[in-house]
Amino acid sequence: MLLQAAAPCFPGVASGARIRSENLTSRRLPLPSPSPIRKRSGCIRAVSPINVSPENEDSPSVVCFGELLIDFVPTISGLSLAEAPAFKKAAGGAPANVAVGIARLGGSSAFIGKVGDDEFGYMLSDILKENNVNNQGLRFDPGARTALAFVTLRSDGEREFMFYRNPSADMLLEESELDLDLIRKAKIFHYGSISLITEPCKSAHISAAKTAKEAGALLSYDPNLRLPLWPSADSARDGILSIWDTADIIKISEEEISFLTQGEDPYDDAVVWKLFHQNLKLLLVTEGPDGCRYYSKGFCGRVGGFEVEQVDTTGAGDAFVAGMLSQLASDISILQDEARLREALKFANACGALTVTERGAIPALPTREAVLSAMLNMAA
């Protein structure tokens, strides 16, 4: 994609200034230029469909595509992987986290991806089912293992990753294995960039997104940069940007802005506008505990975050995305109404804040009731 220079969103803020005022007002601006039976270890395992309402099974509002894996999180923060005395096993994978997050918030979601024909793969399938996520698009690979990730938690709750996928099953999803009928039912089709790294999953990803777009779905993209998984920084940047212009909604972090713009200031709105393409409906920039910024064709601004005691940031961005997409799936017109968009983003910020108060991604994703209750009690 071509990065375009544009006027800053907030007049009066010097280029490169770090925006931190939670009460910063927004301004309106012109647009800048059937279930398989698996045999394994002598036993037969059936992957049954989820027991949810017909609406969720037949017409999921959001279909998430990509990786589903096991995160191993140290039980004590601030230690290296070698020093950690024990690890907590938790389901993870950004697109799967979003699918579970939406369902836990009361929305309808489905997941499309691939796991190994192994104990971890069946465990993950069961977790989707238990969380009311439609798992009919999940496939099992008899020749590859389910992906694993060991996550180091620093003393500040931030993470470092070590992955075991050489190759893992999620990398081997083929275009012929896609449930196209499921994809065509989606109002929103959500994905990341990890599924673009290798074939055959890359071709499956592109085909799935094309099918969703042609069926009228909004495309939601969270690059979720994991640099160690890519051959090089340049290949990661090129891969992430290769599908940039097809997305309707994009969520990125401050670090990802710096990476994609090769070191430019993520707090300079002129830099952020370079990542805004003509067909984009909403660009969201997450700022961790400080909330998020939003950019659209008609307006932009910032919504403050919530103060919580941070334990583990794993899945916080995915919880934010789940919160936002759950609101959009109910009413897409939020994108044209700034006041309602800000309320939806406040809800999404609360989802992210609650998630960092527990270890692991999927185990920490909140219910709608928990979010609404917390919004009354947390200081924004």
N, C-alpha and C positions, 0 to 999 in steps of 0.2 A: 504494500500500500504506500501511497505518497503521504508524507507527513506535511501538514499545512500550517503555516504560521497564521495567527489570528490575534485579534485584540483581546486583552485580559478581560476576565469576567467581572472583576471588581474594580471599577475606576477609583483612583486615588491610592491603590495599593501598589507600592513600588515593585518593579519586576524583581523576582527572586525573594520577595518577602514571604515569611512563613505565616500562614493564615491560621490564627488560633482563637479568634473571638467567637464565642458560641452564639452571640446575639447579632452577628453580622447579618445585615439585611440582604435579601436577594434583589437582583435587578433584572428586568426584562431586556433581552438583547436580540438584535437581528442575528441570524445564522452567520457565523464566520465562514469568509470564503473557504395347542394341546400339550400336556406336561410330559417330559421325557422320563423313562425309567432307566436308571444307571446301575450297571453291575460294577462292584468294587470290592476287592479283597474277599471274594467268595459270598458277598451278600448283595442284595438288591435294594437300591434306594430309589424312592419315587419323589420327584419334585412336584408337590401338589400346588395348585393355584391358591391364591390367598383368599381368606374368608372375609370379604369386605362387601360393601354395598354394591349393587349392580352398576351404579354410576361410576364408582372408582374403578371397577374391573373393566367396564366397557369403554369408558371415556375419561381417562386420566387427564386432568387439566394441564399437568406438567410432566413431560417425559424427559428423564435425565439419562445421558449417554456417557459412558466412560469406564473408569476403573473402580473396582470394589476389592478391598484388600484388608489385611490384618495389620493394625498398628500395635506395636509393643512399646508401651510408655513406661519409663522408670517410675518406681514407686516413691522415689526421693528426687526432688528437683536439685539442679545445680551440680550433678555429677556426670562424668563421662559415661559412655556406654560400658566401658570396661569396669568402671568403679561402681556402677549401679548394682545394688544387692538383689534386686528383683524387678520384674516388669509386669505391668497390667496389660492383659490382652484386650483389645477393643477393635470393633469393626470400624473401617475407615474407607477412604477414597472419596475425593471431593464431590464428584457427581452423585455418588450414592448417599453421602452425607446430606446433600441438598434434597434428594428424594425423600429421605426419612424425615428431614426437618419439616418439609411441607406437609407430609402426612401427620406428623405429630402436632402441627399447628391446626389440624382439622381440614386440610386440603386434600385433593386427590392427586396422586403421583404414581409414576411407573419408572422402572429402571431397566436400561438395556446395557448389557455388557457380558463379560465372560470370566468365569472362575475355574479353578482346577476341579477335576473329578476326584476330590479328596475331602478329608474331614473339614478343613477350613472352608472349602467351597460350599459344602452343604450347610455349615454353620452360618455362613453369610447369607445364603438363600433363606434360611429359616429366620434370620434377623429381619430381612426385608419383609417377609410374610408376617412376622409378629408385629411389625410396625405399620401394617396396612399399606405397604407399598406393593403395587402390582409388579410381580416378578416374572411374568410370562415371557419377557424378552431376555431373561438371563440364560446363558448357555454354559455348558460344562465341557472342558477340554480334558480328554483322557490322557493326553501326552505332556501336559504342562501343569505346574503347580500354581496354586493361588499365590498372588503376590504378597510379600511381607515387607513391612517397613519398621525399622527401629528408630524411635523418636527420642532424641536427647532433649531434656528440658533444662534450660539454664536457670539460674537462680531467679531471673526476672520473668520466668514463665515462657520465654521465647524458645523456639525449637530449631534443632538441626536434625537432618534425616540421613539414614543409611538404608538403602533399598536392596531387596533380594528379588530380582526379576530378570532372568537371563536364559530364555525369556520366560515371563510369567504368562498365565492364561489370558489375562486382559489384553495383552499385546497381540493375541492371535485371533481375535474376533474377525470373521470374514463377512464380506458384503452379502453373501448368500445366506448367512445366518440371521440377518436382520428381520425383525418382525415389522414389516412395512405397514400392516394394518394398524398396529399399535401406534406407530409414529404418526400416521395420518390423522389420528384422533386427538392429537395434542393441541392445546391452545398455545402452549409455550414449549419449545424444545431447548433444553439446557445442556451445555457441554463445557469441557475445558480444553487444554492443549496437549496434555500428556498422551492422549489417544492419537495425536498426529505424529508421534516420534518415529514409529516404525510401521512397516507393512506386515500383515494385511490390514491391521486395525485402522491405519490412516485412510485407506480407501473406503472402509466401512463407515468411518466417521463422516467423510465428505458426502457419501451417498445418502446417509441417514439425514444429514442436515438439508441436503437438496430436496429430499422427499418431504420433509417437514415444511420447508419454505413453500414448495409448490402446493401443499395442502392448506396453506394459509396461516401457519403457525408463526408466532414471533420467535426469533432465534436469540437465545440468551447465552452470553459467552463470559466465562471467568477463566482467564489464561492459567491461573494457579501455577506460576513459574516454579519449577523444580529443576534447577540448572544441572545437578549431577546426573539426571536421567538423559540429558541431551548429549550428542557427540561433542558439541562445542557451544560457546556462547553465541557465535554467529548463526549456527544452525537453529538454536532456540529462538533467537530474535526473528529470523526469517520464517520459521515454522509458525510462530505465534501470529505474525503479521500476515501470513499467507491467506488466512480466512477472515481477517479483521473487517473488511468492507462488506461482508455478508451478514454481519450481526445487527440486530435491532437494538439490543441492550447489552452493554458491556460493563463489567465490574472489574476494576483494577485497584491495586494497592499503590502506595507511594513508591515502594521499592521497584515495582514493575514499571512505573512511569520512568524512573531513572534508567532502568535497564533498556527499555524499548527506545528511549530517546538518546541512548548512549551518554548518560551522565548529566543530562539537563535537570534543572531544579523542579522537583515534583510539586512544589508549593507555588510556582509561578503559573498563573492561569493561562498565559500565552503558550506555555509548554503543553499544558493539558489539551488546549484547543487543537494542537497539532494532531492529536490522536482522534479527533472528532471527524467522522466522515459524513458525507452528504445524506446517506440513508439512515444514519443512526438516530434512534428515538431518545435514548437516554444513556449517558456515560456517568458511571458512579465511581468515585474514588474513596476508598475506605482509609481511615486514619486511626485505626485501632481504638483505644479508649476515648479519643477525641471526636469520634463520630464519623461523618462522611461529607463529601461534597457531591453535588449533582450538576450536570450540564445537559441541557436540551436545546432544541432549536429556538425556543421562546424565552427561556429563563434559566438561571443557574443560582446556586447558593450553597449554604452549608447548614447541616443539622448536627447539633452537639451530641456527644455521647453520654454514657452513664458511668458513674464511679462505682466500681466493684473491687473486691479483693481477687486479684488475678492468680489462678493456680496453674492453668494450662491453656495456652492460646490455640491448641489444635482444634480445628473445626469452627473457629469463631467467624471467619469469613464466609464459610459455607452456611452457617446459621443466619448470617446477615442476608445472604442471597435467598435462602429459603423464606425468610420473613418477607422480603420484598416481592418475590415471585408469587407467594401465597396471596398477597394483596392484589397484584396485577391480574392473577388468574381469575379473581372474583370480579374485577372491573378494570379492563384495559384503559378506560377513559381517564384513569388516574394520571396517565402520562400527559394529558392536556390541562390538568388542573393543579397548579403549583401548591395550593394550600393542602389539598388532599395528598399530593405526592410527599410533601414534607411530613404529614402525619404517618404515611406508610413507611417512610425512612426512619422516623422516630421508633416505630414498632420494630423495624429491622435492626436498628442499633441496639434495642433492648434484647433482641434474640441473641445477637453476638455477645453482649455483655454477660448474659446469664450463662452462656456456654463456657466462658473462660473460668467460671467458678468451680468447675469439676474437671477431673482428668478424662482424657479420651474425647473423641469427636461424637460419634453416635450416642454413646451413653449420656453425654452432657446436653444434647439438644433438647430445648424446652418445649412444653406444651403451650397452647394458646392461653390457657388459664393462668399458667405461671408467668407468662410474659405480661399479660394485662395487670396481674397483681403486682409484679415487680415494678411496672411503670408508675404505679401509684406510690411506691415506697422508695425507689431509687432516685437520687438527686441527679437531674440532667444538667 
